[in-house]
Amino acid sequence: MARVVKLDELIFKAIQNLKESEKKEVMKFIEFLRMKEDNNFIDYVNRRTEQAIAAKKRGERFISLEELQKDYTNLTNLKRRQIYENYQPINQ
């Protein structure tokens, strides 16, 4: 437990000294770490990687991690909205 507290302190101190833009990058990376455990996200990244490789062969550009995360977040939010809109309460 003490090691975790010490690690938390080190992380906090390191982040305090960053510029605002760097702090935003840290937050994006934290979100990436949270999402990467999600099997749907892993499948999504694999599919998008195949698309990116094909795009590169055609001379097009790669998609940034930020764009990838934003796109995935939009997709998951859309799915949540669809589930909510189609929700039918069970009559008890």
Beta strands, then each sheet from edge to edge (+ up, - down):
end
